[in-house]
Amino acid sequence: MTDDYAHVDDDVEAIVRDYNLPESLRHRIYETIEDRGGVGLEQVDEIAQAISSRYEDSRVDAHDPVGTVSAQSIGEPGTQMSIPADEEIIVRRDGETDVVEIGPFVDDLLSGRETRRFDDHEVALAPDGIEVPSLGSDEQVRWQSVEEVSRHETPDELLRFELKSGRTIRATKAHSFVTRQDNEVVPVAGNELSAGDWLPVIGDLSIGDGSESIDLRDYLPADEYWYTSTLTDGGAATVQEQFPAGAEQVENKREALADGTIDEHTVYPRQGTVGLPERFPLDSESGFFVGAWLAEGHATDHYVSVSNTDSEFQSNVRAFAERFGLSFSEYAEGGEYGDSHDIRVSGTILADFLRESCTDGTDKAVPGFAYGANEEFVAGLLRGYFSGDGNVGTNAVRSSSTSHRLTAGIALLLSRVGVYATMSDQDDSRTLRIPTKHVPRFEARIGMVGERGE
């Protein structure tokens, strides 16, 4: 952010940007200007030119052999230091954290940007505001800016590593990992790793304050749903604004908004008057409901169902529905395999939102926005999930799901509150286990409701 520099105005920034340098080098120029108490535009150009020349001189030709550390530091693609397109990574873009597949993410970044080619590799400077977790020599994870991105065809051979914790990763032979040797963190190429070597996993993923809400437009497009903020004269609508229906229906909706039939800043389906806030709040209550649905729920076209026999668990589900004015019905049965209690919460918007954000094909998955949400929401989601699908043993807390992606997502989300978990396969399910050592922290930061929390 150039706002952090008193002597960097738009003219200075324009000169520096002309040199197409990585973000870290641009900020080095700004810091030099600040240290000098401000300089003229001609001197700005001289400083930028000098740093740009050193940057270009330090670049490595694609055919020159380089070590994995040097190649990684400048984004050199020639060493094939890559992971497959469907591997997932944690990224933070303009303050919003998400877990994404690296292939589509890089494709999106390269689209429309100036790129360079090295043999069959395509490379470009990354846009500002993109960060990833990075491990320091002190074994602490910090967010660092991404400077360059690249893509190339998948090589004939990939390596697959499986850790004792149940986590796996695939990468090219020369991909740079880090390991611990003689109590120090050191880089190592993938093809130099052996069984018994140590690899780091995230134990405590720090986000900062985290998001307090999300915009439902990211999941429910404005040309398919009614957003009442676009219906008012002071809203964001223009003549080109897309609505889910024609001019006559738009006028009807405006009248409904004026007479109070529908609410301001609310999203509704094409037909119906049951909606949710356009900005969905992320707090303990909404987190619990999302977690409960991931553990015990399903969605139809017009309602969401959550099943659990615990009275406190049920109270939390009802509280969520009442908060947003959603009607619900309950069905209790006794059967051959025990009692059941189903709460069905009405609402097409809620059902569509959960399907769009919390499923991957036919499998459930932790929603991407949860990884960057505030800790209150994260703890609420985990509490709802483990209260529905968890069990407490003598030495551990466990959960199990047929969705491997959901289990992996819960394990990663636990790192937001500093709780470590392992994973293993059992029949057709993926089991997550929180070891004894981490149970007290789980209880203090998350906990469970009802009988499971006692």
TORKOL-4160 file (C-alpha; in steps of 0.2 Angstrom, whole numbers, padded with zeros to 4 digits, m for minus):
454
<pt num="1" X="0000" Y="0000" Z="0000"/>
<pt num="2" X="0008" Y="0016" Z="m0006"/>
<pt num="3" X="m0003" Y="0026" Z="0007"/>
<pt num="4" X="0010" Y="0020" Z="0020"/>
<pt num="5" X="0023" Y="0031" Z="0012"/>
<pt num="6" X="0022" Y="0050" Z="0015"/>
<pt num="7" X="0033" Y="0055" Z="m0001"/>
<pt num="8" X="0025" Y="0043" Z="m0013"/>
<pt num="9" X="0012" Y="0050" Z="m0024"/>
<pt num="10" X="0003" Y="0045" Z="m0040"/>
<pt num="11" X="0017" Y="0051" Z="m0051"/>
<pt num="12" X="0030" Y="0042" Z="m0041"/>
<pt num="13" X="0020" Y="0026" Z="m0041"/>
<pt num="14" X="0017" Y="0027" Z="m0060"/>
<pt num="15" X="0036" Y="0029" Z="m0064"/>
<pt num="16" X="0040" Y="0014" Z="m0053"/>
<pt num="17" X="0026" Y="0003" Z="m0060"/>
<pt num="18" X="0033" Y="0006" Z="m0078"/>
<pt num="19" X="0047" Y="m0005" Z="m0073"/>
<pt num="20" X="0036" Y="m0021" Z="m0071"/>
<pt num="21" X="0045" Y="m0026" Z="m0055"/>
<pt num="22" X="0039" Y="m0038" Z="m0041"/>
<pt num="23" X="0030" Y="m0030" Z="m0027"/>
<pt num="24" X="0044" Y="m0032" Z="m0014"/>
<pt num="25" X="0056" Y="m0022" Z="m0025"/>
<pt num="26" X="0043" Y="m0008" Z="m0028"/>
<pt num="27" X="0042" Y="m0006" Z="m0010"/>
<pt num="28" X="0061" Y="m0006" Z="m0008"/>
<pt num="29" X="0061" Y="0009" Z="m0020"/>
<pt num="30" X="0047" Y="0017" Z="m0010"/>
<pt num="31" X="0057" Y="0014" Z="0006"/>
<pt num="32" X="0073" Y="0022" Z="m0002"/>
<pt num="33" X="0063" Y="0038" Z="m0006"/>
<pt num="34" X="0056" Y="0039" Z="0011"/>
<pt num="35" X="0074" Y="0037" Z="0019"/>
<pt num="36" X="0079" Y="0052" Z="0008"/>
<pt num="37" X="0064" Y="0062" Z="0014"/>
<pt num="38" X="0057" Y="0063" Z="m0004"/>
<pt num="39" X="0066" Y="0065" Z="m0021"/>
<pt num="40" X="0062" Y="0073" Z="m0038"/>
<pt num="41" X="0054" Y="0062" Z="m0052"/>
<pt num="42" X="0070" Y="0061" Z="m0061"/>
<pt num="43" X="0079" Y="0054" Z="m0046"/>
<pt num="44" X="0064" Y="0042" Z="m0044"/>
<pt num="45" X="0067" Y="0036" Z="m0062"/>
<pt num="46" X="0086" Y="0034" Z="m0058"/>
<pt num="47" X="0083" Y="0023" Z="m0042"/>
<pt num="48" X="0070" Y="0012" Z="m0051"/>
<pt num="49" X="0081" Y="0010" Z="m0066"/>
<pt num="50" X="0096" Y="0005" Z="m0055"/>
<pt num="51" X="0085" Y="m0008" Z="m0045"/>
<pt num="52" X="0078" Y="m0015" Z="m0061"/>
<pt num="53" X="0095" Y="m0017" Z="m0069"/>
<pt num="54" X="0101" Y="m0027" Z="m0054"/>
<pt num="55" X="0085" Y="m0037" Z="m0054"/>
<pt num="56" X="0087" Y="m0042" Z="m0072"/>
<pt num="57" X="0105" Y="m0046" Z="m0070"/>
<pt num="58" X="0101" Y="m0058" Z="m0056"/>
<pt num="59" X="0089" Y="m0068" Z="m0066"/>
<pt num="60" X="0094" Y="m0085" Z="m0072"/>
<pt num="61" X="0093" Y="m0091" Z="m0090"/>
<pt num="62" X="0081" Y="m0106" Z="m0091"/>
<pt num="63" X="0095" Y="m0117" Z="m0097"/>
<pt num="64" X="0107" Y="m0113" Z="m0083"/>
<pt num="65" X="0108" Y="m0126" Z="m0069"/>
<pt num="66" X="0103" Y="m0118" Z="m0052"/>
<pt num="67" X="0099" Y="m0125" Z="m0035"/>
<pt num="68" X="0082" Y="m0127" Z="m0028"/>
<pt num="69" X="0083" Y="m0113" Z="m0016"/>
<pt num="70" X="0089" Y="m0100" Z="m0029"/>
<pt num="71" X="0076" Y="m0106" Z="m0041"/>
<pt num="72" X="0062" Y="m0105" Z="m0029"/>
<pt num="73" X="0067" Y="m0087" Z="m0023"/>
<pt num="74" X="0066" Y="m0080" Z="m0041"/>
<pt num="75" X="0052" Y="m0091" Z="m0048"/>
<pt num="76" X="0063" Y="m0100" Z="m0060"/>
<pt num="77" X="0053" Y="m0112" Z="m0069"/>
<pt num="78" X="0067" Y="m0122" Z="m0078"/>
<pt num="79" X="0069" Y="m0134" Z="m0063"/>
<pt num="80" X="0052" Y="m0141" Z="m0064"/>
<pt num="81" X="0048" Y="m0135" Z="m0046"/>
<pt num="82" X="0029" Y="m0138" Z="m0047"/>
<pt num="83" X="0014" Y="m0146" Z="m0040"/>
<pt num="84" X="m0001" Y="m0153" Z="m0050"/>
<pt num="85" X="m0015" Y="m0142" Z="m0055"/>
<pt num="86" X="m0027" Y="m0151" Z="m0044"/>
<pt num="87" X="m0017" Y="m0149" Z="m0028"/>
<pt num="88" X="m0025" Y="m0137" Z="m0016"/>
<pt num="89" X="m0016" Y="m0122" Z="m0008"/>
<pt num="90" X="m0020" Y="m0109" Z="0005"/>
<pt num="91" X="m0020" Y="m0091" Z="m0002"/>
<pt num="92" X="m0025" Y="m0074" Z="0004"/>
<pt num="93" X="m0030" Y="m0061" Z="m0009"/>
<pt num="94" X="m0034" Y="m0043" Z="m0004"/>
<pt num="95" X="m0036" Y="m0050" Z="0014"/>
<pt num="96" X="m0048" Y="m0064" Z="0010"/>
<pt num="97" X="m0042" Y="m0081" Z="0014"/>
<pt num="98" X="m0047" Y="m0097" Z="0004"/>
<pt num="99" X="m0042" Y="m0114" Z="m0001"/>
<pt num="100" X="m0041" Y="m0117" Z="m0020"/>
<pt num="101" X="m0034" Y="m0128" Z="m0033"/>
<pt num="102" X="m0018" Y="m0121" Z="m0039"/>
<pt num="103" X="m0021" Y="m0124" Z="m0058"/>
<pt num="104" X="m0037" Y="m0114" Z="m0060"/>
<pt num="105" X="m0030" Y="m0101" Z="m0048"/>
<pt num="106" X="m0014" Y="m0098" Z="m0058"/>
<pt num="107" X="m0024" Y="m0099" Z="m0075"/>
<pt num="108" X="m0034" Y="m0085" Z="m0068"/>
<pt num="109" X="m0019" Y="m0074" Z="m0063"/>
<pt num="110" X="m0011" Y="m0077" Z="m0080"/>
<pt num="111" X="m0026" Y="m0072" Z="m0090"/>
<pt num="112" X="m0024" Y="m0056" Z="m0098"/>
<pt num="113" X="m0007" Y="m0052" Z="m0090"/>
<pt num="114" X="0010" Y="m0050" Z="m0099"/>
<pt num="115" X="0019" Y="m0066" Z="m0098"/>
<pt num="116" X="0036" Y="m0073" Z="m0103"/>
<pt num="117" X="0040" Y="m0090" Z="m0110"/>
<pt num="118" X="0055" Y="m0101" Z="m0106"/>
<pt num="119" X="0054" Y="m0117" Z="m0117"/>
<pt num="120" X="0037" Y="m0124" Z="m0112"/>
<pt num="121" X="0034" Y="m0113" Z="m0097"/>
<pt num="122" X="0024" Y="m0098" Z="m0095"/>
<pt num="123" X="0028" Y="m0085" Z="m0082"/>
<pt num="124" X="0021" Y="m0069" Z="m0076"/>
<pt num="125" X="0023" Y="m0057" Z="m0061"/>
<pt num="126" X="0009" Y="m0059" Z="m0049"/>
<pt num="127" X="m0003" Y="m0045" Z="m0046"/>
<pt num="128" X="m0002" Y="m0036" Z="m0029"/>
<pt num="129" X="m0011" Y="m0042" Z="m0014"/>
<pt num="130" X="m0009" Y="m0061" Z="m0015"/>
<pt num="131" X="0000" Y="m0070" Z="m0001"/>
<pt num="132" X="0003" Y="m0088" Z="0005"/>
<pt num="133" X="0009" Y="m0095" Z="0021"/>
<pt num="134" X="0028" Y="m0097" Z="0022"/>
<pt num="135" X="0039" Y="m0106" Z="0034"/>
<pt num="136" X="0053" Y="m0097" Z="0042"/>
<pt num="137" X="0070" Y="m0104" Z="0049"/>
<pt num="138" X="0062" Y="m0102" Z="0066"/>
<pt num="139" X="0048" Y="m0114" Z="0061"/>
<pt num="140" X="0035" Y="m0100" Z="0062"/>
<pt num="141" X="0022" Y="m0098" Z="0048"/>
<pt num="142" X="0020" Y="m0081" Z="0041"/>
<pt num="143" X="0011" Y="m0073" Z="0026"/>
<pt num="144" X="0022" Y="m0068" Z="0012"/>
<pt num="145" X="0018" Y="m0060" Z="m0004"/>
<pt num="146" X="0018" Y="m0070" Z="m0021"/>
<pt num="147" X="0030" Y="m0062" Z="m0033"/>
<pt num="148" X="0028" Y="m0073" Z="m0048"/>
<pt num="149" X="0018" Y="m0087" Z="m0055"/>
<pt num="150" X="0021" Y="m0100" Z="m0068"/>
<pt num="151" X="0013" Y="m0115" Z="m0077"/>
<pt num="152" X="0018" Y="m0129" Z="m0088"/>
<pt num="153" X="0013" Y="m0146" Z="m0095"/>
<pt num="154" X="0013" Y="m0160" Z="m0082"/>
<pt num="155" X="0029" Y="m0171" Z="m0082"/>
<pt num="156" X="0028" Y="m0189" Z="m0085"/>
<pt num="157" X="0033" Y="m0193" Z="m0067"/>
<pt num="158" X="0026" Y="m0186" Z="m0051"/>
<pt num="159" X="0031" Y="m0190" Z="m0033"/>
<pt num="160" X="0018" Y="m0193" Z="m0020"/>
<pt num="161" X="0022" Y="m0191" Z="m0001"/>
<pt num="162" X="0011" Y="m0198" Z="0013"/>
<pt num="163" X="0014" Y="m0192" Z="0031"/>
<pt num="164" X="0011" Y="m0201" Z="0047"/>
<pt num="165" X="m0003" Y="m0188" Z="0050"/>
<pt num="166" X="m0012" Y="m0195" Z="0035"/>
<pt num="167" X="m0009" Y="m0179" Z="0024"/>
<pt num="168" X="m0003" Y="m0182" Z="0007"/>
<pt num="169" X="0005" Y="m0171" Z="m0007"/>
<pt num="170" X="0011" Y="m0173" Z="m0025"/>
<pt num="171" X="0025" Y="m0164" Z="m0033"/>
<pt num="172" X="0038" Y="m0164" Z="m0046"/>
<pt num="173" X="0055" Y="m0172" Z="m0042"/>
<pt num="174" X="0064" Y="m0155" Z="m0040"/>
<pt num="175" X="0050" Y="m0147" Z="m0030"/>
<pt num="176" X="0058" Y="m0138" Z="m0015"/>
<pt num="177" X="0052" Y="m0145" Z="0002"/>
<pt num="178" X="0060" Y="m0141" Z="0019"/>
<pt num="179" X="0065" Y="m0153" Z="0032"/>
<pt num="180" X="0073" Y="m0153" Z="0049"/>
<pt num="181" X="0091" Y="m0158" Z="0051"/>
<pt num="182" X="0102" Y="m0155" Z="0066"/>
<pt num="183" X="0088" Y="m0144" Z="0074"/>
<pt num="184" X="0088" Y="m0133" Z="0058"/>
<pt num="185" X="0075" Y="m0130" Z="0044"/>
<pt num="186" X="0084" Y="m0134" Z="0028"/>
<pt num="187" X="0078" Y="m0135" Z="0010"/>
<pt num="188" X="0078" Y="m0152" Z="0001"/>
<pt num="189" X="0072" Y="m0157" Z="m0016"/>
<pt num="190" X="0058" Y="m0170" Z="m0017"/>
<pt num="191" X="0068" Y="m0184" Z="m0025"/>
<pt num="192" X="0080" Y="m0182" Z="m0010"/>
<pt num="193" X="0067" Y="m0186" Z="0003"/>
<pt num="194" X="0067" Y="m0203" Z="0011"/>
<pt num="195" X="0055" Y="m0212" Z="0023"/>
<pt num="196" X="0057" Y="m0206" Z="0040"/>
<pt num="197" X="0062" Y="m0188" Z="0035"/>
<pt num="198" X="0052" Y="m0174" Z="0044"/>
<pt num="199" X="0041" Y="m0162" Z="0034"/>
<pt num="200" X="0031" Y="m0148" Z="0042"/>
<pt num="201" X="0013" Y="m0146" Z="0043"/>
<pt num="202" X="0003" Y="m0131" Z="0049"/>
<pt num="203" X="0000" Y="m0132" Z="0068"/>
<pt num="204" X="m0007" Y="m0114" Z="0070"/>
<pt num="205" X="m0013" Y="m0104" Z="0055"/>
<pt num="206" X="m0014" Y="m0086" Z="0060"/>
<pt num="207" X="m0026" Y="m0075" Z="0050"/>
<pt num="208" X="m0028" Y="m0059" Z="0060"/>
<pt num="209" X="m0045" Y="m0052" Z="0064"/>
<pt num="210" X="m0054" Y="m0062" Z="0050"/>
<pt num="211" X="m0070" Y="m0058" Z="0040"/>
<pt num="212" X="m0085" Y="m0053" Z="0049"/>
<pt num="213" X="m0097" Y="m0057" Z="0035"/>
<pt num="214" X="m0098" Y="m0063" Z="0017"/>
<pt num="215" X="m0106" Y="m0056" Z="0001"/>
<pt num="216" X="m0119" Y="m0069" Z="m0005"/>
<pt num="217" X="m0116" Y="m0063" Z="m0023"/>
<pt num="218" X="m0100" Y="m0073" Z="m0022"/>
<pt num="219" X="m0111" Y="m0089" Z="m0022"/>
<pt num="220" X="m0128" Y="m0084" Z="m0028"/>
<pt num="221" X="m0127" Y="m0073" Z="m0044"/>
<pt num="222" X="m0137" Y="m0057" Z="m0046"/>
<pt num="223" X="m0144" Y="m0062" Z="m0062"/>
<pt num="224" X="m0152" Y="m0077" Z="m0054"/>
<pt num="225" X="m0158" Y="m0070" Z="m0037"/>
<pt num="226" X="m0166" Y="m0054" Z="m0031"/>
<pt num="227" X="m0154" Y="m0042" Z="m0022"/>
<pt num="228" X="m0165" Y="m0028" Z="m0014"/>
<pt num="229" X="m0150" Y="m0016" Z="m0013"/>
<pt num="230" X="m0151" Y="m0015" Z="m0032"/>
<pt num="231" X="m0169" Y="m0011" Z="m0033"/>
<pt num="232" X="m0168" Y="0006" Z="m0023"/>
<pt num="233" X="m0164" Y="0022" Z="m0031"/>
<pt num="234" X="m0149" Y="0023" Z="m0020"/>
<pt num="235" X="m0143" Y="0006" Z="m0024"/>
<pt num="236" X="m0130" Y="m0001" Z="m0036"/>
<pt num="237" X="m0142" Y="m0004" Z="m0050"/>
<pt num="238" X="m0139" Y="0005" Z="m0067"/>
<pt num="239" X="m0148" Y="0003" Z="m0084"/>
<pt num="240" X="m0136" Y="m0011" Z="m0087"/>
<pt num="241" X="m0139" Y="m0020" Z="m0071"/>
<pt num="242" X="m0145" Y="m0038" Z="m0073"/>
<pt num="243" X="m0160" Y="m0044" Z="m0064"/>
<pt num="244" X="m0168" Y="m0062" Z="m0063"/>
<pt num="245" X="m0183" Y="m0056" Z="m0073"/>
<pt num="246" X="m0190" Y="m0042" Z="m0084"/>
<pt num="247" X="m0194" Y="m0024" Z="m0081"/>
<pt num="248" X="m0212" Y="m0028" Z="m0075"/>
<pt num="249" X="m0206" Y="m0040" Z="m0062"/>
<pt num="250" X="m0193" Y="m0027" Z="m0057"/>
<pt num="251" X="m0206" Y="m0014" Z="m0054"/>
<pt num="252" X="m0217" Y="m0027" Z="m0044"/>
<pt num="253" X="m0202" Y="m0030" Z="m0033"/>
<pt num="254" X="m0199" Y="m0012" Z="m0030"/>
<pt num="255" X="m0217" Y="m0010" Z="m0025"/>
<pt num="256" X="m0215" Y="m0025" Z="m0013"/>
<pt num="257" X="m0199" Y="m0017" Z="m0005"/>
<pt num="258" X="m0208" Y="0000" Z="m0003"/>
<pt num="259" X="m0223" Y="m0008" Z="0006"/>
<pt num="260" X="m0212" Y="m0019" Z="0017"/>
<pt num="261" X="m0217" Y="m0036" Z="0009"/>
<pt num="262" X="m0198" Y="m0039" Z="0007"/>
<pt num="263" X="m0184" Y="m0032" Z="0017"/>
<pt num="264" X="m0169" Y="m0020" Z="0012"/>
<pt num="265" X="m0152" Y="m0028" Z="0009"/>
<pt num="266" X="m0159" Y="m0045" Z="0007"/>
<pt num="267" X="m0157" Y="m0058" Z="m0006"/>
<pt num="268" X="m0173" Y="m0068" Z="m0012"/>
<pt num="269" X="m0176" Y="m0082" Z="m0024"/>
<pt num="270" X="m0185" Y="m0079" Z="m0041"/>
<pt num="271" X="m0201" Y="m0084" Z="m0033"/>
<pt num="272" X="m0204" Y="m0081" Z="m0014"/>
<pt num="273" X="m0202" Y="m0070" Z="0000"/>
<pt num="274" X="m0190" Y="m0080" Z="0011"/>
<pt num="275" X="m0172" Y="m0073" Z="0010"/>
<pt num="276" X="m0156" Y="m0070" Z="0019"/>
<pt num="277" X="m0146" Y="m0054" Z="0022"/>
<pt num="278" X="m0135" Y="m0050" Z="0007"/>
<pt num="279" X="m0120" Y="m0050" Z="0018"/>
<pt num="280" X="m0121" Y="m0066" Z="0028"/>
<pt num="281" X="m0114" Y="m0063" Z="0046"/>
<pt num="282" X="m0100" Y="m0074" Z="0052"/>
<pt num="283" X="m0102" Y="m0077" Z="0070"/>
<pt num="284" X="m0103" Y="m0091" Z="0083"/>
<pt num="285" X="m0122" Y="m0094" Z="0079"/>
<pt num="286" X="m0120" Y="m0095" Z="0061"/>
<pt num="287" X="m0104" Y="m0105" Z="0062"/>
<pt num="288" X="m0113" Y="m0118" Z="0073"/>
<pt num="289" X="m0127" Y="m0120" Z="0060"/>
<pt num="290" X="m0115" Y="m0122" Z="0046"/>
<pt num="291" X="m0104" Y="m0135" Z="0056"/>
<pt num="292" X="m0120" Y="m0144" Z="0061"/>
<pt num="293" X="m0126" Y="m0145" Z="0043"/>
<pt num="294" X="m0109" Y="m0152" Z="0037"/>
<pt num="295" X="m0110" Y="m0166" Z="0050"/>
<pt num="296" X="m0129" Y="m0170" Z="0051"/>
<pt num="297" X="m0138" Y="m0161" Z="0037"/>
<pt num="298" X="m0144" Y="m0162" Z="0019"/>
<pt num="299" X="m0152" Y="m0149" Z="0007"/>
<pt num="300" X="m0167" Y="m0150" Z="m0004"/>
<pt num="301" X="m0173" Y="m0137" Z="m0017"/>
<pt num="302" X="m0183" Y="m0128" Z="m0004"/>
<pt num="303" X="m0177" Y="m0133" Z="0014"/>
<pt num="304" X="m0162" Y="m0138" Z="0024"/>
<pt num="305" X="m0163" Y="m0153" Z="0036"/>
<pt num="306" X="m0152" Y="m0156" Z="0051"/>
<pt num="307" X="m0154" Y="m0172" Z="0062"/>
<pt num="308" X="m0149" Y="m0174" Z="0080"/>
<pt num="309" X="m0157" Y="m0180" Z="0096"/>
<pt num="310" X="m0148" Y="m0169" Z="0108"/>
<pt num="311" X="m0159" Y="m0156" Z="0115"/>
<pt num="312" X="m0145" Y="m0142" Z="0116"/>
<pt num="313" X="m0140" Y="m0146" Z="0098"/>
<pt num="314" X="m0158" Y="m0144" Z="0093"/>
<pt num="315" X="m0159" Y="m0127" Z="0102"/>
<pt num="316" X="m0144" Y="m0120" Z="0093"/>
<pt num="317" X="m0152" Y="m0125" Z="0076"/>
<pt num="318" X="m0169" Y="m0117" Z="0081"/>
<pt num="319" X="m0160" Y="m0101" Z="0087"/>
<pt num="320" X="m0152" Y="m0099" Z="0070"/>
<pt num="321" X="m0168" Y="m0101" Z="0060"/>
<pt num="322" X="m0177" Y="m0089" Z="0072"/>
<pt num="323" X="m0164" Y="m0076" Z="0070"/>
<pt num="324" X="m0167" Y="m0075" Z="0051"/>
<pt num="325" X="m0185" Y="m0077" Z="0052"/>
<pt num="326" X="m0185" Y="m0094" Z="0044"/>
<pt num="327" X="m0199" Y="m0106" Z="0048"/>
<pt num="328" X="m0195" Y="m0124" Z="0053"/>
<pt num="329" X="m0204" Y="m0140" Z="0056"/>
<pt num="330" X="m0198" Y="m0155" Z="0067"/>
<pt num="331" X="m0200" Y="m0174" Z="0065"/>
<pt num="332" X="m0196" Y="m0186" Z="0079"/>
<pt num="333" X="m0196" Y="m0205" Z="0076"/>
<pt num="334" X="m0191" Y="m0221" Z="0085"/>
<pt num="335" X="m0184" Y="m0235" Z="0074"/>
<pt num="336" X="m0174" Y="m0251" Z="0074"/>
<pt num="337" X="m0158" Y="m0242" Z="0075"/>
<pt num="338" X="m0163" Y="m0229" Z="0088"/>
<pt num="339" X="m0172" Y="m0213" Z="0090"/>
<pt num="340" X="m0171" Y="m0199" Z="0077"/>
<pt num="341" X="m0175" Y="m0180" Z="0077"/>
<pt num="342" X="m0175" Y="m0170" Z="0061"/>
<pt num="343" X="m0177" Y="m0151" Z="0060"/>
<pt num="344" X="m0181" Y="m0144" Z="0043"/>
<pt num="345" X="m0178" Y="m0126" Z="0040"/>
<pt num="346" X="m0187" Y="m0118" Z="0026"/>
<pt num="347" X="m0178" Y="m0107" Z="0013"/>
<pt num="348" X="m0173" Y="m0109" Z="m0005"/>
<pt num="349" X="m0159" Y="m0096" Z="m0002"/>
<pt num="350" X="m0152" Y="m0105" Z="0013"/>
<pt num="351" X="m0152" Y="m0122" Z="0003"/>
<pt num="352" X="m0144" Y="m0115" Z="m0012"/>
<pt num="353" X="m0131" Y="m0106" Z="m0002"/>
<pt num="354" X="m0126" Y="m0121" Z="0007"/>
<pt num="355" X="m0125" Y="m0132" Z="m0009"/>
<pt num="356" X="m0115" Y="m0119" Z="m0018"/>
<pt num="357" X="m0102" Y="m0115" Z="m0003"/>
<pt num="358" X="m0102" Y="m0132" Z="0006"/>
<pt num="359" X="m0102" Y="m0145" Z="m0007"/>
<pt num="360" X="m0089" Y="m0151" Z="m0020"/>
<pt num="361" X="m0099" Y="m0162" Z="m0032"/>
<pt num="362" X="m0108" Y="m0175" Z="m0021"/>
<pt num="363" X="m0097" Y="m0173" Z="m0006"/>
<pt num="364" X="m0098" Y="m0160" Z="0008"/>
<pt num="365" X="m0083" Y="m0148" Z="0010"/>
<pt num="366" X="m0078" Y="m0135" Z="0022"/>
<pt num="367" X="m0083" Y="m0118" Z="0014"/>
<pt num="368" X="m0068" Y="m0108" Z="0007"/>
<pt num="369" X="m0073" Y="m0093" Z="0017"/>
<pt num="370" X="m0072" Y="m0102" Z="0033"/>
<pt num="371" X="m0053" Y="m0102" Z="0033"/>
<pt num="372" X="m0052" Y="m0083" Z="0033"/>
<pt num="373" X="m0067" Y="m0080" Z="0045"/>
<pt num="374" X="m0065" Y="m0073" Z="0062"/>
<pt num="375" X="m0061" Y="m0085" Z="0076"/>
<pt num="376" X="m0078" Y="m0084" Z="0083"/>
<pt num="377" X="m0086" Y="m0091" Z="0067"/>
<pt num="378" X="m0072" Y="m0104" Z="0066"/>
<pt num="379" X="m0074" Y="m0111" Z="0083"/>
<pt num="380" X="m0093" Y="m0111" Z="0081"/>
<pt num="381" X="m0092" Y="m0121" Z="0065"/>
<pt num="382" X="m0080" Y="m0134" Z="0073"/>
<pt num="383" X="m0092" Y="m0135" Z="0088"/>
<pt num="384" X="m0107" Y="m0138" Z="0078"/>
<pt num="385" X="m0097" Y="m0151" Z="0067"/>
<pt num="386" X="m0090" Y="m0161" Z="0082"/>
<pt num="387" X="m0106" Y="m0160" Z="0092"/>
<pt num="388" X="m0114" Y="m0168" Z="0077"/>
<pt num="389" X="m0101" Y="m0180" Z="0071"/>
<pt num="390" X="m0088" Y="m0181" Z="0085"/>
<pt num="391" X="m0085" Y="m0193" Z="0099"/>
<pt num="392" X="m0074" Y="m0193" Z="0114"/>
<pt num="393" X="m0064" Y="m0208" Z="0118"/>
<pt num="394" X="m0052" Y="m0211" Z="0132"/>
<pt num="395" X="m0037" Y="m0203" Z="0124"/>
<pt num="396" X="m0044" Y="m0193" Z="0109"/>
<pt num="397" X="m0058" Y="m0184" Z="0100"/>
<pt num="398" X="m0063" Y="m0192" Z="0084"/>
<pt num="399" X="m0074" Y="m0188" Z="0069"/>
<pt num="400" X="m0078" Y="m0198" Z="0053"/>
<pt num="401" X="m0085" Y="m0194" Z="0036"/>
<pt num="402" X="m0086" Y="m0202" Z="0019"/>
<pt num="403" X="m0080" Y="m0186" Z="0012"/>
<pt num="404" X="m0061" Y="m0186" Z="0012"/>
<pt num="405" X="m0061" Y="m0167" Z="0007"/>
<pt num="406" X="m0072" Y="m0163" Z="0022"/>
<pt num="407" X="m0061" Y="m0172" Z="0034"/>
<pt num="408" X="m0045" Y="m0163" Z="0027"/>
<pt num="409" X="m0054" Y="m0147" Z="0028"/>
<pt num="410" X="m0059" Y="m0149" Z="0046"/>
<pt num="411" X="m0041" Y="m0154" Z="0050"/>
<pt num="412" X="m0035" Y="m0138" Z="0042"/>
<pt num="413" X="m0048" Y="m0127" Z="0050"/>
<pt num="414" X="m0043" Y="m0134" Z="0067"/>
<pt num="415" X="m0026" Y="m0126" Z="0064"/>
<pt num="416" X="m0035" Y="m0109" Z="0065"/>
<pt num="417" X="m0037" Y="m0112" Z="0084"/>
<pt num="418" X="m0020" Y="m0121" Z="0086"/>
<pt num="419" X="m0027" Y="m0139" Z="0087"/>
<pt num="420" X="m0017" Y="m0153" Z="0078"/>
<pt num="421" X="m0026" Y="m0168" Z="0071"/>
<pt num="422" X="m0021" Y="m0184" Z="0061"/>
<pt num="423" X="m0031" Y="m0193" Z="0048"/>
<pt num="424" X="m0033" Y="m0211" Z="0043"/>
<pt num="425" X="m0044" Y="m0222" Z="0032"/>
<pt num="426" X="m0057" Y="m0234" Z="0039"/>
<pt num="427" X="m0067" Y="m0245" Z="0027"/>
<pt num="428" X="m0075" Y="m0231" Z="0016"/>
<pt num="429" X="m0073" Y="m0217" Z="0028"/>
<pt num="430" X="m0060" Y="m0205" Z="0033"/>
<pt num="431" X="m0057" Y="m0203" Z="0052"/>
<pt num="432" X="m0050" Y="m0188" Z="0060"/>
<pt num="433" X="m0041" Y="m0190" Z="0077"/>
<pt num="434" X="m0036" Y="m0176" Z="0089"/>
<pt num="435" X="m0022" Y="m0183" Z="0100"/>
<pt num="436" X="m0023" Y="m0183" Z="0119"/>
<pt num="437" X="m0010" Y="m0169" Z="0120"/>
<pt num="438" X="m0022" Y="m0157" Z="0110"/>
<pt num="439" X="m0038" Y="m0162" Z="0118"/>
<pt num="440" X="m0037" Y="m0148" Z="0132"/>
<pt num="441" X="m0035" Y="m0135" Z="0119"/>
<pt num="442" X="m0049" Y="m0142" Z="0109"/>
<pt num="443" X="m0060" Y="m0141" Z="0125"/>
<pt num="444" X="m0055" Y="m0123" Z="0129"/>
<pt num="445" X="m0056" Y="m0116" Z="0111"/>
<pt num="446" X="m0070" Y="m0126" Z="0104"/>
<pt num="447" X="m0079" Y="m0139" Z="0115"/>
<pt num="448" X="m0095" Y="m0148" Z="0111"/>
<pt num="449" X="m0113" Y="m0145" Z="0116"/>
<pt num="450" X="m0125" Y="m0157" Z="0125"/>
<pt num="451" X="m0120" Y="m0174" Z="0131"/>
<pt num="452" X="m0105" Y="m0175" Z="0120"/>
<pt num="453" X="m0098" Y="m0160" Z="0128"/>
<pt num="454" X="m0100" Y="m0166" Z="0146"/>
